[in-house]
Amino acid sequence: MRLTLKDIFEIETAEIFNPNEFKPVKKVFIDSRKITKNSMFVAIKGQNFDGHDFVKEAVNKGAGIVVINRRKLKYFDDINVPIVTVKNTLTAYGSIARIWRRKLNPTVISITGSNGKTTTKEILATLLSERFKVTKSEGNNNNQIGVPLTILSANDKTEVLVLEHGTNHFGEIEYTAKIAEPDYAAITNIGDSHIQYLRNRSGVFKEKEALLNVTENLGGTIFINTDDKFLASKKHKYVNAVCYGFEGSPHVKGSIVGFRKDGKSKINVKGFGKNISTVLPLLGNSNALNYLAAVTIALKLGLTKKEIIAGTRRIEPVKGRLNLVLKNGFAIIDDTYNSNPQSVKEALDVLGRIKLYKNKIVVFGDMLELGEKSVEFHKKIKTQIRKLRPELVLTIGKYMKFLNGELTKTGINAKHFRMRKSLEKYLEKLDVSNSIILFKGSRGMRMEEFAGKLIEREA
């Protein structure tokens, strides 16, 4: 697997200098610290750095060719390796990834959605690795840089490439989908995340359906979660659609047949001539639906019942996503990766379902990117908390103060903190014996820092 000189000329807007010095490229990097001999370095300008500042370092470390913005060429007269100049290095990076994807020609599976895309991706990659050599997006590398990065991390041994596509502005999904050229595509759900930028659920769907449109135009298969009423109403648009869900009569149907005391669900899946029953080693109905999505795709790719059950046993929770941490005499639900109205409801459902501890404590940070409905969404959490009746609710953030105000009216023991240090000190002294504590908030609230302090505590 190499990029040839012919490939270099296929990069959009590319002009090459010193082509006679070119040697085929096996690796492509945007991080100069990772450079290997005869690799390509693409200088991308980000929010906190400019890759052009590291071009000479990359060459000194062995880069055999560099890609730069053509306006920067005058600064690199002394470089003796081939230089490719382009109008925009970010789009050039995407172009290189598309070329690499076509050379590899693996089965490409792309996943997007308002919630659950990372967990679905991780579950699917685990299941498929029972049979295939799988390369997947690491962490949440799901944007204009992350998708190309994942594609370029694959090699000629990769049989299946599992990609996550994220967005918060119009056009991002279409851009990354055209780079990935998926064979299979799924939207986990359509929720209220990013509506500050995408306006409403119709805007969210319009952005994310670009993944389905690109896939179908390539003759690929679409996976539709028909439990999501918004998605179910759109299923007729796609010829090659496979439907899954817990309700109605989809092609692949799941059912939760019970819960253990630790909150984990007993699940049954029927479809493609298979009947699979197992215990899902993850918490929450949303994770059951994420699992169902992954199993549906795995069945479509031909995995056997035995392979799926074996893969299920190897599934591990994604850090910060309904991750149950057991301590000596207490437990923590770390759901700090992100937060929106749907995932808050799910987290509180999970907290109510776990019966191993006497006390339930909630620690909430703001849900962000909800636009003009922010105050309304935070106040609405009151209804579910009243049903749960936790022993204590701790809140922090300018929007969570509105939830605190609603809770204090109902007599629920609730405390609001303006300063992070104050909440941290309160948690240090809090008696958590025989308690299960839920931590949740959007990324910007850094709730994982509070959860981490408690996870470090011994008793």
C-alpha positions in Angstrom: 0.0 0.0 0.0 1.7 3.2 -1.2 0.8 6.6 -2.6 2.5 6.9 -6.0 3.4 10.0 -8.0 0.3 9.5 -10.0 -1.8 9.6 -6.8 -0.1 12.8 -5.8 -1.3 14.5 -9.0 -4.9 13.4 -8.1 -4.9 15.6 -5.0 -7.2 18.5 -5.6 -5.4 21.8 -6.6 -2.0 20.1 -6.2 1.2 21.3 -7.8 4.4 19.4 -7.1 7.9 20.7 -6.8 11.0 18.5 -7.0 9.0 15.5 -8.4 12.2 13.8 -9.4 13.0 13.3 -5.7 9.7 11.6 -5.0 9.6 8.1 -3.4 6.4 6.1 -2.9 4.7 7.0 0.4 3.5 4.4 2.9 2.3 6.7 5.7 0.6 10.1 6.0 0.8 12.2 9.1 -0.4 15.6 10.3 1.6 15.3 13.6 5.3 15.9 13.1 6.0 13.9 16.3 4.9 10.7 14.6 6.9 11.0 11.3 8.5 7.9 9.9 11.0 7.6 7.1 9.7 8.5 3.6 6.3 9.4 5.0 4.1 12.3 4.0 3.5 15.3 6.2 0.4 17.5 5.6 0.6 20.9 7.3 -2.8 21.7 8.6 -3.7 24.9 10.3 -5.8 24.3 13.4 -7.2 26.5 16.2 -4.2 26.1 18.4 -1.4 25.3 16.0 -0.2 25.7 12.4 1.3 22.6 10.9 3.5 24.9 8.7 5.5 25.7 11.8 6.6 22.0 12.0 7.4 21.3 8.3 11.1 21.6 8.7 11.0 19.4 11.8 9.0 16.8 9.9 11.6 16.8 7.1 14.5 16.5 9.6 12.7 13.4 11.1 12.5 11.7 7.7 9.4 13.0 5.9 9.9 12.3 2.2 7.3 14.7 0.9 5.3 17.6 2.5 2.0 19.2 1.6 1.6 22.9 2.3 -0.6 25.9 1.5 0.7 27.4 -1.8 0.9 30.8 -0.1 3.6 29.4 2.3 5.9 28.1 -0.5 8.3 31.1 -0.2 9.2 30.0 3.4 10.5 26.6 2.3 13.1 27.3 -0.4 15.7 25.4 1.6 13.8 22.1 1.7 15.2 19.3 -0.5 12.3 16.9 -0.6 9.3 17.1 -2.9 6.7 19.8 -1.9 3.1 19.7 -2.9 1.3 23.0 -2.8 -2.5 23.2 -2.5 -5.1 25.8 -2.1 -6.3 24.3 1.3 -4.3 21.6 3.1 -7.4 20.5 5.1 -9.3 19.6 1.9 -6.1 18.1 0.4 -5.9 15.9 3.5 -9.4 14.7 2.8 -8.5 14.1 -0.9 -5.5 12.0 0.1 -7.7 10.0 2.5 -10.2 9.3 -0.4 -7.4 8.1 -2.6 -6.1 5.8 0.2 -9.6 4.5 0.9 -10.0 3.5 -2.8 -6.6 1.8 -2.8 -7.5 -0.2 0.3 -11.0 -1.1 -0.8 -12.2 -2.5 2.5 -15.9 -2.8 3.6 -16.6 0.7 4.9 -19.3 1.2 7.6 -20.2 4.7 8.6 -22.2 5.6 11.7 -23.6 9.0 12.8 -26.4 10.1 15.1 -27.3 12.6 17.9 -26.5 10.0 20.6 -24.8 6.6 20.7 -22.6 6.7 17.6 -19.4 6.2 19.5 -20.7 3.3 21.6 -22.4 1.7 18.5 -19.1 2.0 16.7 -17.2 0.4 19.5 -19.7 -2.4 19.9 -19.7 -3.1 16.2 -15.9 -3.1 15.9 -15.8 -5.6 18.8 -18.4 -7.9 17.2 -16.8 -7.8 13.7 -13.3 -8.5 15.0 -14.5 -12.0 15.8 -14.2 -12.6 12.0 -12.5 -9.7 10.3 -9.4 -7.5 10.6 -11.1 -4.2 11.7 -9.8 -0.7 11.8 -12.1 1.8 13.6 -12.2 5.5 14.6 -10.3 6.0 17.8 -12.0 8.0 20.5 -14.3 10.4 18.8 -12.1 11.1 15.7 -15.2 11.9 13.7 -14.8 15.3 12.1 -13.1 16.7 9.0 -9.7 15.7 10.4 -10.7 12.6 12.3 -12.4 10.7 9.5 -9.4 11.1 7.1 -7.1 10.3 10.0 -8.9 7.0 10.6 -8.9 6.0 6.9 -5.2 6.8 6.6 -4.5 4.6 9.7 -5.8 1.6 7.9 -3.5 -0.7 5.9 -3.7 -3.5 3.3 -4.7 -6.0 6.1 -7.8 -4.0 7.0 -10.9 -5.9 5.9 -13.5 -3.7 7.6 -13.3 0.0 8.3 -15.7 1.3 11.0 -16.0 5.1 10.9 -17.8 7.6 13.1 -19.1 10.8 11.6 -19.9 13.8 13.8 -21.1 17.3 13.1 -22.4 20.5 14.6 -22.5 22.6 11.5 -24.2 22.1 8.1 -22.1 20.4 5.5 -19.6 18.5 7.7 -21.3 15.1 7.3 -21.6 15.4 3.5 -17.9 16.3 3.4 -16.7 13.3 5.4 -19.1 10.9 3.8 -17.8 11.7 0.3 -14.3 10.9 1.6 -15.4 7.6 3.2 -17.6 6.4 0.4 -19.4 4.0 2.7 -20.8 0.6 1.8 -23.1 0.6 4.8 -24.4 3.6 6.8 -26.5 4.1 9.9 -28.0 7.0 11.9 -28.5 5.9 15.5 -31.2 8.6 16.2 -32.2 12.2 15.7 -32.2 14.2 18.9 -31.7 17.7 20.2 -27.9 17.8 20.3 -26.3 20.7 18.4 -29.6 22.4 17.7 -27.9 25.7 18.6 -26.2 25.3 15.2 -28.6 23.0 13.4 -31.8 24.8 14.5 -34.2 21.9 15.1 -34.5 18.1 14.6 -35.3 18.7 10.9 -32.0 20.5 10.7 -30.2 17.7 12.5 -31.7 15.1 10.1 -30.9 17.2 7.1 -27.3 17.3 8.1 -27.0 13.7 9.0 -29.0 12.2 6.1 -26.2 13.3 3.8 -24.4 10.1 5.0 -27.3 8.0 3.9 -27.7 9.8 0.6 -24.0 9.4 -0.3 -24.1 5.7 0.7 -27.3 4.9 -1.3 -26.0 6.8 -4.4 -23.0 4.4 -4.2 -25.4 1.4 -4.1 -24.8 0.8 -0.4 -27.1 -0.4 2.4 -28.9 1.9 4.9 -29.8 0.9 8.5 -32.8 2.6 10.0 -33.7 2.8 13.7 -37.5 2.6 13.4 -37.9 3.2 17.2 -36.9 6.8 16.4 -40.2 8.2 15.0 -38.4 10.9 13.0 -36.2 8.3 11.3 -39.1 5.8 10.8 -41.0 8.5 8.9 -38.1 8.7 6.4 -37.4 5.0 5.8 -39.4 5.0 2.6 -36.8 7.3 1.0 -34.2 4.5 0.8 -34.4 1.5 -1.5 -31.7 -0.6 0.3 -32.9 -0.1 3.9 -32.7 -2.5 6.8 -34.8 -1.6 9.7 -34.2 -2.5 13.4 -35.8 -1.6 16.7 -37.6 -2.9 19.8 -41.1 -1.8 18.5 -43.2 -2.8 15.6 -42.1 -5.3 12.9 -38.6 -4.3 11.7 -36.3 -6.6 9.8 -34.3 -7.2 13.0 -36.2 -6.9 16.3 -34.9 -6.7 19.8 -36.6 -7.2 23.1 -35.4 -6.6 26.7 -36.6 -9.6 28.7 -35.4 -8.4 32.1 -32.8 -6.6 34.2 -30.3 -7.8 36.7 -29.8 -6.0 40.0 -26.7 -4.3 38.6 -28.9 -2.7 35.9 -27.6 -4.8 33.0 -30.2 -5.9 30.5 -31.1 -9.4 29.3 -31.7 -9.0 25.6 -33.1 -11.1 22.7 -32.5 -10.3 19.0 -34.3 -11.9 16.1 -33.5 -11.4 12.5 -31.8 -12.7 9.4 -32.9 -16.2 10.5 -31.1 -15.9 13.9 -32.4 -15.9 17.4 -29.8 -14.5 19.9 -30.3 -14.2 23.7 -27.6 -12.8 25.9 -26.8 -10.4 28.7 -25.6 -7.0 27.5 -22.5 -5.9 29.6 -23.6 -2.2 29.3 -26.1 -0.1 31.1 -29.2 1.6 29.7 -31.9 1.2 27.1 -30.0 3.4 24.7 -27.0 1.0 24.9 -29.4 -1.8 24.2 -30.5 0.0 21.1 -26.9 0.7 20.2 -26.2 -3.0 20.6 -29.2 -3.8 18.4 -27.9 -1.5 15.7 -24.4 -3.2 15.8 -25.9 -6.7 15.8 -28.1 -5.8 12.8 -25.1 -4.6 10.8 -23.0 -7.7 11.9 -25.8 -10.0 10.8 -25.9 -8.3 7.5 -22.2 -8.9 7.1 -22.8 -12.6 7.8 -21.6 -13.1 11.4 -22.9 -16.3 13.0 -24.9 -16.5 16.3 -21.8 -18.0 17.9 -19.6 -15.2 16.8 -22.0 -12.5 18.0 -22.4 -14.0 21.4 -18.6 -14.4 21.7 -18.1 -10.8 20.7 -20.8 -9.6 23.1 -18.8 -11.0 26.0 -15.8 -8.9 25.0 -17.8 -5.6 24.9 -16.6 -3.0 27.4 -18.2 0.4 28.3 -16.8 3.5 26.6 -15.2 5.8 29.1 -17.6 8.5 30.3 -20.7 6.8 28.7 -22.8 5.2 31.4 -19.6 3.6 32.8 -20.3 1.8 36.1 -17.3 2.0 38.4 -17.6 -0.2 41.5 -15.7 0.9 44.7 -15.5 -0.4 48.2 -19.0 0.3 49.6 -20.2 2.6 46.9 -20.4 3.0 43.1 -20.2 5.7 40.4 -22.0 6.0 37.1 -19.6 8.1 34.9 -21.7 9.5 32.2 -19.6 12.7 31.8 -18.7 12.5 28.1 -21.6 14.7 27.0 -25.2 15.6 27.9 -28.5 16.5 26.3 -32.1 16.0 27.3 -32.3 12.4 25.9 -29.1 11.2 27.5 -30.1 12.8 30.9 -33.4 10.9 30.9 -31.5 7.7 30.0 -28.9 8.2 32.8 -31.7 8.8 35.4 -33.5 5.7 34.2 -30.3 3.7 34.7 -29.8 5.1 38.2 -33.3 4.1 39.2 -32.8 0.6 37.9 -29.8 -0.3 39.9 -30.9 -1.9 43.2 -27.6 -2.7 44.9 -27.2 0.5 46.9 -29.5 2.3 49.4 -28.8 5.9 48.4 -28.9 7.6 45.0 -27.0 10.9 44.5 -27.0 13.0 41.3 -24.3 15.4 40.3 -25.3 17.5 37.2 -23.5 20.0 35.1 -25.0 22.1 32.3 -26.3 20.7 29.0 -24.8 22.9 26.4 -25.5 23.8 22.7 -29.3 23.8 23.3 -29.9 27.3 22.0 -32.9 29.3 23.1 -34.5 26.3 24.7 -31.7 25.8 27.2 -33.5 27.1 30.3 -36.7 25.1 29.4 -34.8 21.8 28.9 -33.0 22.2 32.2 -36.2 22.9 34.1 -37.9 19.8 32.6 -35.4 17.5 34.3 -37.4 18.2 37.5 -40.2 15.8 36.5 -38.0 12.7 36.2 -36.0 13.6 39.3 -39.2 13.8 41.3 -40.1 10.3 40.2 -36.6 9.0 41.1 -36.5 10.7 44.5 -32.8 10.7 45.0 -31.3 11.5 48.4 -29.3 14.4 47.0 -29.0 16.4 43.8 -25.9 18.6 43.3 -25.8 21.0 40.4 -23.3 23.4 38.8 -23.6 25.7 35.8 -25.6 28.7 34.8 -28.4 26.6 33.4 -28.5 24.0 36.1 -29.3 26.7 38.6 -32.8 26.8 37.0 -33.2 23.1 37.7 -32.0 23.7 41.3 -34.7 26.3 41.7 -37.4 23.9 40.5 -36.2 21.1 42.8 -36.1 23.2 45.9 -39.8 24.1 45.4 -40.6 20.4 45.6 -38.7 19.7 48.8 -36.0 17.6 47.1 -32.6 17.9 48.8 -30.7 20.0 46.2 -27.6 22.2 46.4 -26.3 24.4 43.6 -22.7 25.5 43.3 -21.4 28.6 41.5 -17.7 27.6 41.9 -16.0 24.4 40.9 -13.8 24.4 44.0 -16.9 24.6 46.2 -18.4 21.5 44.6 -15.1 19.7 44.8 -14.7 20.4 48.5 -18.3 19.3 49.2 -17.7 16.0 47.4 -14.5 15.4 49.3 -16.5 15.5 52.6 -19.7 13.8 51.4 -20.5 10.4 52.9 -21.1 8.1 50.0 -21.2 4.8 51.8 -23.9 2.5 50.4 -24.5 5.0 47.6 -24.5 5.1 43.9 -23.6 8.5 42.4 -24.4 9.7 38.9 -22.1 12.3 37.3 -23.4 13.9 34.1 -22.8 17.1 32.0 -21.7 18.4 28.7 -18.0 18.2 27.6 -17.5 21.9 28.4 -18.5 21.3 32.1 -15.6 18.9 32.6 -17.7 16.7 35.0 -15.2 13.9 34.6 -12.9 15.8 36.9 -15.4 15.6 39.8 -16.1 11.9 39.0 -12.4 11.2 38.9 -11.8 12.6 42.4 -14.5 10.3 43.8 -13.2 7.3 41.8 -9.8 7.8 43.4 -11.4 7.7 46.9 -11.0 4.4 48.7 -14.1 4.6 51.0 
